[in-house]
């Protein structure tokens, strides 16, 4: 699960790491989220 922080463009991934959301990352992130939600 990912925790989005309001007003900030940082997100904490499931591994506890911080990654900066960028336009180029939106598609891979969306795909990864779709795949992980299928597994759940």
Backbone bond lengths (Angstrom), bond angles and torsions (degrees), N, CA, C in turn:
res aa  C-N    CA-C-N  psi(-1)  N-CA   C-N-CA  omega(-1)  CA-C   N-CA-C  phi
1 X - - - 1.463 - - 1.520 109.72 -
2 X 1.321 115.49 149.87 1.459 119.07 -177.97 1.516 109.54 -117.06
3 X 1.314 116.35 138.99 1.455 120.81 179.18 1.517 109.20 -105.98
4 X 1.303 115.68 115.95 1.461 120.01 179.24 1.521 109.07 -92.62
5 X 1.320 116.44 134.68 1.456 119.90 -179.68 1.517 109.40 -100.39
6 X 1.325 117.35 118.18 1.469 121.20 -178.47 1.526 111.47 -57.24
7 X 1.324 115.67 137.50 1.453 120.59 176.30 1.522 113.47 79.78
8 X 1.321 116.58 1.98 1.465 119.08 179.95 1.518 109.17 -132.01
9 X 1.322 115.64 153.18 1.462 118.83 -178.58 1.526 110.87 -100.91
10 X 1.334 116.50 18.74 1.458 120.31 175.26 1.514 108.56 -94.93
11 X 1.322 116.56 143.26 1.457 118.88 171.85 1.521 108.53 -131.94
12 X 1.307 115.18 147.69 1.455 120.02 177.83 1.520 108.31 -98.83
13 X 1.316 116.28 121.32 1.458 118.50 -178.66 1.529 109.62 -81.94
14 X 1.315 115.86 178.66 1.462 121.15 -174.06 1.528 112.06 -66.19
15 X 1.327 116.60 -14.68 1.459 120.41 -179.80 1.526 111.26 -95.43
16 X 1.330 117.04 4.02 1.454 120.26 178.23 1.512 113.14 83.56
17 X 1.335 116.88 5.85 1.458 120.11 -179.81 1.516 110.91 -89.69
18 X 1.314 115.52 158.23 1.462 119.25 177.79 1.519 109.08 -103.58
19 X 1.306 115.62 129.35 1.464 119.27 176.51 1.518 108.35 -131.75
20 X 1.303 115.99 139.68 1.455 120.73 -176.21 1.522 109.13 -85.90
21 X 1.324 115.65 125.25 1.457 119.74 -179.99 1.520 110.00 -71.54
22 X 1.317 115.50 129.52 1.460 120.41 177.76 1.514 108.94 -133.47
23 X 1.310 116.23 158.82 1.461 121.25 -176.96 1.529 110.82 -57.07
24 X 1.319 116.50 -37.19 1.461 120.34 -177.20 1.519 111.50 -71.88
25 X 1.338 116.89 -15.72 1.457 120.43 -177.75 1.520 112.24 -95.59
26 X 1.320 116.88 -13.76 1.455 119.77 -173.63 1.522 112.20 -59.11
27 X 1.328 117.35 -42.07 1.457 119.25 -177.15 1.532 111.64 -67.15
28 X 1.339 119.55 -51.49 1.470 120.04 177.71 1.525 112.13 -58.90
29 X 1.326 117.21 -38.87 1.462 120.84 179.21 1.517 110.34 -64.06
30 X 1.329 116.05 -43.41 1.462 120.37 179.32 1.523 110.52 -62.66
31 X 1.329 116.24 -40.67 1.465 119.84 179.38 1.525 110.54 -66.27
32 X 1.315 116.69 -43.63 1.460 120.54 -179.85 1.524 110.58 -63.55
33 X 1.333 116.23 -40.21 1.467 120.40 179.34 1.518 110.35 -64.65
34 X 1.326 116.30 -41.52 1.464 120.47 179.76 1.527 110.22 -63.49
35 X 1.321 116.63 -41.85 1.458 120.40 -179.95 1.523 110.84 -66.16
36 X 1.331 116.99 -43.81 1.464 120.27 -178.22 1.520 111.10 -68.11
37 X 1.333 117.63 -34.99 1.460 120.22 179.56 1.526 110.47 -69.92
38 X 1.331 116.74 -29.34 1.468 119.87 176.07 1.526 110.07 -66.44
39 X 1.331 115.81 -40.36 1.463 119.84 -178.22 1.521 111.19 -67.81
40 X 1.326 116.67 -27.58 1.457 119.92 177.86 1.517 109.35 -81.56
